[in-house]
Amino acid sequence: MASPASTEAVFHTQMAAYAACDVEGLLASFSEDCVLTDMADPANPFIGKDAVRGFLVGYFATLRNVEVDVTHVAAGEDLVIGELDVTADYVDAPFTEEKPRAVRLRYCVAEEIRDGHVARERFYWDSGDFARQLTVGAE
């Protein structure tokens, strides 16, 4: 079993890649047989690195100027839980690179670590709050 310090290090390395919108850096932290589940849509997990890559490419295509503040981390031998406060500029329609929408996303991420890689990740967030932030006319 890994130490809590090593599982926490995996998480912090992942969050640095997230802030850099580095798909390959994030993928390097996952096991080949990983499962990534967006708990706003738990019936449709992303299974395996190719599926996770597809999700991440699409996700990062919509964001610019990403800042990740890790507000809390709790780590054990094979589990890490982290809370994130993420700010970014959203550039997907109806917004654009020239006129993005500033957004704030708060996540709780639960990861199962196996052999130094994330084998399973579940992330929890308020998709309704995100939708409200994207409402045209909202400030």
TIBA-756686 format. One record per residue: z, y, x of N, C-alpha, C in turn. Coordinates in steps of 0.1 Angstrom, whole numbers. Layout:
REM residues N
<atom n_pz="Z" n_py="Y" n_px="X" ca_pz="Z" ca_py="Y" ca_px="X" c_pz="Z" c_py="Y" c_px="X"/>
...
//
This chain:
REM residues 139
<atom n_pz="0" n_py="-12" n_px="8" ca_pz="0" ca_py="0" ca_px="0" c_pz="0" c_py="13" c_px="9"/>
<atom n_pz="-6" n_py="23" n_px="3" ca_pz="-7" ca_py="36" ca_px="11" c_pz="6" c_py="43" c_px="8"/>
<atom n_pz="8" n_py="53" n_px="16" ca_pz="20" ca_py="62" ca_px="15" c_pz="16" c_py="73" c_px="5"/>
<atom n_pz="26" n_py="79" n_px="-2" ca_pz="24" ca_py="90" ca_px="-11" c_pz="17" c_py="101" c_px="-3"/>
<atom n_pz="20" n_py="104" n_px="9" ca_pz="13" ca_py="114" ca_px="17" c_pz="-2" c_py="111" c_px="18"/>
<atom n_pz="-6" n_py="99" n_px="20" ca_pz="-20" ca_py="96" ca_px="22" c_pz="-27" c_py="97" c_px="8"/>
<atom n_pz="-21" n_py="93" n_px="-3" ca_pz="-28" ca_py="94" ca_px="-16" c_pz="-29" c_py="109" c_px="-19"/>
<atom n_pz="-19" n_py="117" n_px="-16" ca_pz="-20" ca_py="131" ca_px="-18" c_pz="-31" c_py="138" c_px="-10"/>
<atom n_pz="-33" n_py="133" n_px="3" ca_pz="-43" ca_py="138" ca_px="11" c_pz="-57" c_py="135" c_px="5"/>
<atom n_pz="-59" n_py="123" n_px="-1" ca_pz="-72" ca_py="120" ca_px="-7" c_pz="-74" c_py="131" c_px="-18"/>
<atom n_pz="-64" n_py="134" n_px="-26" ca_pz="-65" ca_py="143" ca_px="-37" c_pz="-69" c_py="157" c_px="-31"/>
<atom n_pz="-62" n_py="162" n_px="-21" ca_pz="-65" ca_py="175" ca_px="-16" c_pz="-79" c_py="176" c_px="-9"/>
<atom n_pz="-83" n_py="165" n_px="-3" ca_pz="-97" ca_py="165" ca_px="2" c_pz="-107" c_py="166" c_px="-9"/>
<atom n_pz="-104" n_py="159" n_px="-20" ca_pz="-113" ca_py="159" ca_px="-31" c_pz="-114" c_py="173" c_px="-37"/>
<atom n_pz="-102" n_py="180" n_px="-38" ca_pz="-102" ca_py="193" ca_px="-44" c_pz="-109" c_py="204" c_px="-36"/>
<atom n_pz="-109" n_py="202" n_px="-23" ca_pz="-116" ca_py="211" ca_px="-14" c_pz="-131" c_py="209" c_px="-16"/>
<atom n_pz="-136" n_py="196" n_px="-18" ca_pz="-150" ca_py="194" ca_px="-21" c_pz="-154" c_py="199" c_px="-34"/>
<atom n_pz="-145" n_py="198" n_px="-44" ca_pz="-147" ca_py="204" ca_px="-57" c_pz="-149" c_py="219" c_px="-56"/>
<atom n_pz="-140" n_py="226" n_px="-50" ca_pz="-141" ca_py="241" ca_px="-48" c_pz="-154" c_py="245" c_px="-41"/>
<atom n_pz="-159" n_py="236" n_px="-32" ca_pz="-172" ca_py="239" ca_px="-25" c_pz="-184" c_py="234" c_px="-33"/>
<atom n_pz="-182" n_py="228" n_px="-45" ca_pz="-193" ca_py="222" ca_px="-53" c_pz="-201" c_py="212" c_px="-45"/>
<atom n_pz="-194" n_py="205" n_px="-37" ca_pz="-199" ca_py="195" ca_px="-28" c_pz="-200" c_py="181" c_px="-34"/>
<atom n_pz="-211" n_py="178" n_px="-41" ca_pz="-212" ca_py="165" ca_px="-48" c_pz="-210" c_py="153" c_px="-38"/>
<atom n_pz="-216" n_py="153" n_px="-27" ca_pz="-215" ca_py="142" ca_px="-17" c_pz="-201" c_py="141" c_px="-11"/>
<atom n_pz="-195" n_py="153" n_px="-9" ca_pz="-181" ca_py="153" ca_px="-4" c_pz="-172" c_py="146" c_px="-14"/>
<atom n_pz="-174" n_py="150" n_px="-27" ca_pz="-166" ca_py="144" ca_px="-38" c_pz="-168" c_py="129" c_px="-39"/>
<atom n_pz="-181" n_py="125" n_px="-38" ca_pz="-185" ca_py="111" ca_px="-39" c_pz="-179" c_py="103" c_px="-28"/>
<atom n_pz="-177" n_py="108" n_px="-17" ca_pz="-171" ca_py="101" ca_px="-5" c_pz="-157" c_py="97" c_px="-8"/>
<atom n_pz="-150" n_py="104" n_px="-17" ca_pz="-136" ca_py="101" ca_px="-20" c_pz="-135" c_py="89" c_px="-30"/>
<atom n_pz="-146" n_py="85" n_px="-37" ca_pz="-146" ca_py="75" ca_px="-47" c_pz="-150" c_py="61" c_px="-41"/>
<atom n_pz="-144" n_py="51" n_px="-47" ca_pz="-148" ca_py="37" ca_px="-44" c_pz="-162" c_py="34" c_px="-50"/>
<atom n_pz="-169" n_py="24" n_px="-45" ca_pz="-182" ca_py="21" ca_px="-50" c_pz="-181" c_py="17" c_px="-65"/>
<atom n_pz="-170" n_py="11" n_px="-69" ca_pz="-169" ca_py="6" ca_px="-83" c_pz="-160" c_py="16" c_px="-92"/>
<atom n_pz="-160" n_py="28" n_px="-88" ca_pz="-151" ca_py="38" ca_px="-95" c_pz="-155" c_py="40" c_px="-109"/>
<atom n_pz="-144" n_py="45" n_px="-117" ca_pz="-146" ca_py="48" ca_px="-131" c_pz="-140" c_py="62" c_px="-132"/>
<atom n_pz="-148" n_py="71" n_px="-137" ca_pz="-144" ca_py="85" ca_px="-140" c_pz="-145" c_py="87" c_px="-155"/>
<atom n_pz="-134" n_py="91" n_px="-161" ca_pz="-133" ca_py="93" ca_px="-175" c_pz="-129" c_py="107" c_px="-179"/>
<atom n_pz="-137" n_py="114" n_px="-186" ca_pz="-134" ca_py="127" ca_px="-192" c_pz="-127" c_py="124" c_px="-205"/>
<atom n_pz="-114" n_py="127" n_px="-205" ca_pz="-106" ca_py="123" ca_px="-216" c_pz="-109" c_py="131" c_px="-229"/>
<atom n_pz="-118" n_py="141" n_px="-228" ca_pz="-124" ca_py="147" ca_px="-240" c_pz="-134" c_py="138" c_px="-247"/>
<atom n_pz="-139" n_py="128" n_px="-239" ca_pz="-149" ca_py="119" ca_px="-244" c_pz="-146" c_py="105" c_px="-238"/>
<atom n_pz="-134" n_py="99" n_px="-240" ca_pz="-130" ca_py="87" ca_px="-233" c_pz="-139" c_py="75" c_px="-236"/>
<atom n_pz="-147" n_py="75" n_px="-247" ca_pz="-155" ca_py="63" ca_px="-250" c_pz="-167" c_py="62" c_px="-241"/>
<atom n_pz="-170" n_py="72" n_px="-233" ca_pz="-182" ca_py="73" ca_px="-224" c_pz="-178" c_py="75" c_px="-210"/>
<atom n_pz="-172" n_py="66" n_px="-203" ca_pz="-168" ca_py="68" ca_px="-189" c_pz="-180" c_py="67" c_px="-180"/>
<atom n_pz="-179" n_py="73" n_px="-168" ca_pz="-190" ca_py="72" ca_px="-158" c_pz="-185" c_py="61" c_px="-148"/>
<atom n_pz="-193" n_py="50" n_px="-148" ca_pz="-189" ca_py="38" ca_px="-140" c_pz="-199" c_py="37" c_px="-128"/>
<atom n_pz="-193" n_py="37" n_px="-116" ca_pz="-200" ca_py="35" ca_px="-104" c_pz="-204" c_py="49" c_px="-99"/>
<atom n_pz="-207" n_py="49" n_px="-86" ca_pz="-210" ca_py="62" ca_px="-79" c_pz="-223" c_py="68" c_px="-84"/>
<atom n_pz="-233" n_py="61" n_px="-88" ca_pz="-245" ca_py="67" ca_px="-93" c_pz="-242" c_py="75" c_px="-106"/>
<atom n_pz="-234" n_py="69" n_px="-115" ca_pz="-231" ca_py="76" ca_px="-127" c_pz="-222" c_py="88" c_px="-125"/>
<atom n_pz="-213" n_py="87" n_px="-115" ca_pz="-204" ca_py="98" ca_px="-112" c_pz="-213" c_py="109" c_px="-106"/>
<atom n_pz="-222" n_py="106" n_px="-97" ca_pz="-231" ca_py="116" ca_px="-91" c_pz="-239" c_py="123" c_px="-102"/>
<atom n_pz="-244" n_py="116" n_px="-111" ca_pz="-252" ca_py="123" ca_px="-122" c_pz="-243" c_py="132" c_px="-130"/>
<atom n_pz="-231" n_py="128" n_px="-133" ca_pz="-221" ca_py="138" ca_px="-139" c_pz="-219" c_py="150" c_px="-131"/>
<atom n_pz="-216" n_py="148" n_px="-118" ca_pz="-212" ca_py="159" ca_px="-109" c_pz="-224" c_py="169" c_px="-107"/>
<atom n_pz="-236" n_py="163" n_px="-106" ca_pz="-248" ca_py="172" ca_px="-104" c_pz="-249" c_py="181" c_px="-116"/>
<atom n_pz="-248" n_py="175" n_px="-128" ca_pz="-249" ca_py="183" ca_px="-140" c_pz="-238" c_py="193" c_px="-142"/>
<atom n_pz="-226" n_py="189" n_px="-138" ca_pz="-215" ca_py="198" ca_px="-140" c_pz="-216" c_py="210" c_px="-130"/>
<atom n_pz="-219" n_py="208" n_px="-118" ca_pz="-220" ca_py="219" ca_px="-108" c_pz="-232" c_py="227" c_px="-110"/>
<atom n_pz="-242" n_py="222" n_px="-117" ca_pz="-254" ca_py="230" ca_px="-120" c_pz="-251" c_py="242" c_px="-129"/>
<atom n_pz="-240" n_py="241" n_px="-136" ca_pz="-236" ca_py="251" ca_px="-146" c_pz="-226" c_py="261" c_px="-141"/>
<atom n_pz="-221" n_py="259" n_px="-128" ca_pz="-210" ca_py="267" ca_px="-123" c_pz="-214" c_py="274" c_px="-110"/>
<atom n_pz="-208" n_py="286" n_px="-108" ca_pz="-209" ca_py="293" ca_px="-95" c_pz="-196" c_py="299" c_px="-92"/>
<atom n_pz="-193" n_py="303" n_px="-80" ca_pz="-181" ca_py="309" ca_px="-75" c_pz="-168" c_py="302" c_px="-80"/>
<atom n_pz="-168" n_py="289" n_px="-78" ca_pz="-157" ca_py="281" ca_px="-82" c_pz="-145" c_py="283" c_px="-73"/>
<atom n_pz="-134" n_py="285" n_px="-79" ca_pz="-121" ca_py="286" ca_px="-72" c_pz="-111" c_py="276" c_px="-78"/>
<atom n_pz="-105" n_py="268" n_px="-70" ca_pz="-96" ca_py="257" ca_px="-75" c_pz="-82" c_py="260" c_px="-69"/>
<atom n_pz="-73" n_py="262" n_px="-79" ca_pz="-59" ca_py="264" ca_px="-75" c_pz="-51" c_py="251" c_px="-79"/>
<atom n_pz="-47" n_py="243" n_px="-70" ca_pz="-39" ca_py="231" ca_px="-73" c_pz="-24" c_py="236" c_px="-75"/>
<atom n_pz="-20" n_py="235" n_px="-88" ca_pz="-7" ca_py="241" ca_px="-91" c_pz="4" c_py="231" c_px="-90"/>
<atom n_pz="2" n_py="218" n_px="-92" ca_pz="12" ca_py="208" ca_px="-90" c_pz="5" c_py="195" c_px="-86"/>
<atom n_pz="13" n_py="187" n_px="-78" ca_pz="8" ca_py="174" ca_px="-73" c_pz="20" c_py="165" c_px="-73"/>
<atom n_pz="18" n_py="153" n_px="-78" ca_pz="28" ca_py="142" ca_px="-77" c_pz="21" c_py="130" c_px="-72"/>
<atom n_pz="26" n_py="124" n_px="-61" ca_pz="19" ca_py="112" ca_px="-55" c_pz="28" c_py="101" c_px="-53"/>
<atom n_pz="23" n_py="89" n_px="-55" ca_pz="29" ca_py="76" ca_px="-52" c_pz="21" c_py="68" c_px="-43"/>
<atom n_pz="24" n_py="55" n_px="-42" ca_pz="17" ca_py="47" ca_px="-32" c_pz="2" c_py="45" c_px="-36"/>
<atom n_pz="-1" n_py="44" n_px="-49" ca_pz="-15" ca_py="42" ca_px="-53" c_pz="-19" c_py="51" c_px="-65"/>
<atom n_pz="-11" n_py="61" n_px="-67" ca_pz="-14" ca_py="70" ca_px="-79" c_pz="-11" c_py="85" c_px="-74"/>
<atom n_pz="-20" n_py="94" n_px="-79" ca_pz="-17" ca_py="108" ca_px="-77" c_pz="-21" c_py="115" c_px="-90"/>
<atom n_pz="-12" n_py="125" n_px="-94" ca_pz="-14" ca_py="133" ca_px="-106" c_pz="-15" c_py="147" c_px="-101"/>
<atom n_pz="-25" n_py="155" n_px="-105" ca_pz="-26" ca_py="169" ca_px="-101" c_pz="-29" c_py="177" c_px="-112"/>
<atom n_pz="-24" n_py="190" n_px="-112" ca_pz="-28" ca_py="200" ca_px="-122" c_pz="-36" c_py="210" c_px="-114"/>
<atom n_pz="-47" n_py="214" n_px="-121" ca_pz="-56" ca_py="224" ca_px="-115" c_pz="-58" c_py="236" c_px="-124"/>
<atom n_pz="-59" n_py="247" n_px="-118" ca_pz="-64" ca_py="259" ca_px="-126" c_pz="-76" c_py="264" c_px="-119"/>
<atom n_pz="-88" n_py="262" n_px="-126" ca_pz="-101" ca_py="265" ca_px="-120" c_pz="-107" c_py="277" c_px="-127"/>
<atom n_pz="-112" n_py="286" n_px="-119" ca_pz="-120" ca_py="297" ca_px="-124" c_pz="-134" c_py="296" c_px="-118"/>
<atom n_pz="-144" n_py="301" n_px="-126" ca_pz="-158" ca_py="300" ca_px="-121" c_pz="-166" c_py="309" c_px="-130"/>
<atom n_pz="-179" n_py="311" n_px="-126" ca_pz="-189" ca_py="317" ca_px="-134" c_pz="-198" c_py="306" c_px="-140"/>
<atom n_pz="-199" n_py="306" n_px="-153" ca_pz="-207" ca_py="297" ca_px="-160" c_pz="-221" c_py="303" c_px="-162"/>
<atom n_pz="-231" n_py="295" n_px="-157" ca_pz="-245" ca_py="300" ca_px="-157" c_pz="-254" c_py="293" c_px="-166"/>
<atom n_pz="-250" n_py="283" n_px="-174" ca_pz="-259" ca_py="276" ca_px="-183" c_pz="-261" c_py="284" c_px="-195"/>
<atom n_pz="-272" n_py="281" n_px="-202" ca_pz="-276" ca_py="289" ca_px="-214" c_pz="-264" c_py="290" c_px="-224"/>
<atom n_pz="-263" n_py="301" n_px="-230" ca_pz="-272" ca_py="313" ca_px="-230" c_pz="-269" c_py="322" c_px="-219"/>
<atom n_pz="-261" n_py="319" n_px="-210" ca_pz="-257" ca_py="327" ca_px="-198" c_pz="-267" c_py="324" c_px="-187"/>
<atom n_pz="-267" n_py="333" n_px="-177" ca_pz="-277" ca_py="331" ca_px="-166" c_pz="-270" c_py="335" c_px="-152"/>
<atom n_pz="-277" n_py="332" n_px="-142" ca_pz="-272" ca_py="336" ca_px="-128" c_pz="-269" c_py="351" c_px="-128"/>
<atom n_pz="-278" n_py="359" n_px="-134" ca_pz="-277" ca_py="373" ca_px="-134" c_pz="-266" c_py="378" c_px="-143"/>
<atom n_pz="-263" n_py="371" n_px="-154" ca_pz="-253" ca_py="375" ca_px="-164" c_pz="-245" c_py="362" c_px="-167"/>
<atom n_pz="-236" n_py="358" n_px="-158" ca_pz="-228" ca_py="346" ca_px="-160" c_pz="-216" c_py="349" c_px="-170"/>
<atom n_pz="-209" n_py="339" n_px="-174" ca_pz="-197" ca_py="341" ca_px="-182" c_pz="-185" c_py="336" c_px="-173"/>
<atom n_pz="-175" n_py="344" n_px="-171" ca_pz="-163" ca_py="340" ca_px="-163" c_pz="-156" c_py="330" c_px="-172"/>
<atom n_pz="-152" n_py="319" n_px="-166" ca_pz="-144" ca_py="309" ca_px="-174" c_pz="-132" c_py="304" c_px="-166"/>
<atom n_pz="-122" n_py="299" n_px="-173" ca_pz="-110" ca_py="294" ca_px="-167" c_pz="-108" c_py="280" c_px="-173"/>
<atom n_pz="-107" n_py="270" n_px="-165" ca_pz="-105" ca_py="256" ca_px="-169" c_pz="-92" c_py="251" c_px="-163"/>
<atom n_pz="-84" n_py="245" n_px="-172" ca_pz="-71" ca_py="239" ca_px="-167" c_pz="-72" c_py="224" c_px="-169"/>
<atom n_pz="-70" n_py="217" n_px="-158" ca_pz="-72" ca_py="202" ca_px="-158" c_pz="-59" c_py="196" c_px="-154"/>
<atom n_pz="-57" n_py="184" n_px="-159" ca_pz="-47" ca_py="175" ca_px="-153" c_pz="-55" c_py="162" c_px="-149"/>
<atom n_pz="-54" n_py="158" n_px="-137" ca_pz="-62" ca_py="147" ca_px="-131" c_pz="-52" c_py="136" c_px="-127"/>
<atom n_pz="-55" n_py="124" n_px="-132" ca_pz="-48" ca_py="112" ca_px="-128" c_pz="-57" c_py="103" c_px="-121"/>
<atom n_pz="-53" n_py="99" n_px="-109" ca_pz="-62" ca_py="91" ca_px="-100" c_pz="-54" c_py="79" c_px="-95"/>
<atom n_pz="-61" n_py="67" n_px="-96" ca_pz="-56" ca_py="55" ca_px="-90" c_pz="-64" c_py="53" c_px="-77"/>
<atom n_pz="-56" n_py="52" n_px="-66" ca_pz="-62" ca_py="51" ca_px="-53" c_pz="-61" c_py="37" c_px="-48"/>
<atom n_pz="-72" n_py="32" n_px="-42" ca_pz="-73" ca_py="19" ca_px="-37" c_pz="-80" c_py="19" c_px="-23"/>
<atom n_pz="-74" n_py="15" n_px="-13" ca_pz="-80" ca_py="15" ca_px="1" c_pz="-85" c_py="29" c_px="5"/>
<atom n_pz="-77" n_py="39" n_px="1" ca_pz="-80" ca_py="53" ca_px="5" c_pz="-91" c_py="59" c_px="-3"/>
<atom n_pz="-95" n_py="53" n_px="-14" ca_pz="-106" ca_py="59" ca_px="-22" c_pz="-101" c_py="59" c_px="-37"/>
<atom n_pz="-107" n_py="68" n_px="-45" ca_pz="-103" ca_py="69" ca_px="-59" c_pz="-111" c_py="58" c_px="-66"/>
<atom n_pz="-103" n_py="49" n_px="-72" ca_pz="-109" ca_py="38" ca_px="-79" c_pz="-111" c_py="41" c_px="-94"/>
<atom n_pz="-102" n_py="49" n_px="-99" ca_pz="-102" ca_py="53" ca_px="-113" c_pz="-97" c_py="68" c_px="-114"/>
<atom n_pz="-104" n_py="76" n_px="-121" ca_pz="-99" ca_py="90" ca_px="-124" c_pz="-101" c_py="93" c_px="-138"/>
<atom n_pz="-90" n_py="99" n_px="-144" ca_pz="-91" ca_py="104" ca_px="-157" c_pz="-87" c_py="119" c_px="-157"/>
<atom n_pz="-95" n_py="127" n_px="-163" ca_pz="-92" ca_py="141" ca_px="-163" c_pz="-91" c_py="146" c_px="-177"/>
<atom n_pz="-80" n_py="154" n_px="-179" ca_pz="-77" ca_py="159" ca_px="-192" c_pz="-78" c_py="174" c_px="-192"/>
<atom n_pz="-84" n_py="179" n_px="-203" ca_pz="-86" ca_py="194" ca_px="-204" c_pz="-88" c_py="198" c_px="-218"/>
<atom n_pz="-88" n_py="210" n_px="-221" ca_pz="-89" ca_py="215" ca_px="-235" c_pz="-104" c_py="220" c_px="-237"/>
<atom n_pz="-112" n_py="211" n_px="-242" ca_pz="-126" ca_py="214" ca_px="-244" c_pz="-128" c_py="224" c_px="-255"/>
<atom n_pz="-119" n_py="225" n_px="-264" ca_pz="-119" ca_py="236" ca_px="-274" c_pz="-117" c_py="250" c_px="-268"/>
<atom n_pz="-108" n_py="251" n_px="-259" ca_pz="-106" ca_py="264" ca_px="-252" c_pz="-119" c_py="268" c_px="-244"/>
<atom n_pz="-125" n_py="258" n_px="-238" ca_pz="-137" ca_py="261" ca_px="-230" c_pz="-148" c_py="265" c_px="-240"/>
<atom n_pz="-150" n_py="259" n_px="-251" ca_pz="-160" ca_py="263" ca_px="-261" c_pz="-157" c_py="277" c_px="-266"/>
<atom n_pz="-145" n_py="280" n_px="-268" ca_pz="-141" ca_py="294" ca_px="-273" c_pz="-145" c_py="304" c_px="-262"/>
<atom n_pz="-143" n_py="301" n_px="-249" ca_pz="-147" ca_py="310" ca_px="-238" c_pz="-162" c_py="312" c_px="-238"/>
<atom n_pz="-170" n_py="303" n_px="-242" ca_pz="-184" ca_py="304" ca_px="-242" c_pz="-190" c_py="310" c_px="-254"/>
<atom n_pz="-182" n_py="314" n_px="-264" ca_pz="-187" ca_py="320" ca_px="-276" c_pz="-193" c_py="333" c_px="-273"/>
<atom n_pz="-206" n_py="335" n_px="-276" ca_pz="-213" ca_py="347" ca_px="-274" c_pz="-206" c_py="358" c_px="-282"/>
<atom n_pz="-203" n_py="369" n_px="-275" ca_pz="-196" ca_py="380" ca_px="-281" c_pz="-181" c_py="380" c_px="-277"/>
<atom n_pz="-176" n_py="369" n_px="-273" ca_pz="-162" ca_py="368" ca_px="-268" c_pz="-161" c_py="374" c_px="-255"/>
<atom n_pz="-150" n_py="380" n_px="-252" ca_pz="-148" ca_py="386" ca_px="-239" c_pz="-136" c_py="380" c_px="-232"/>
//
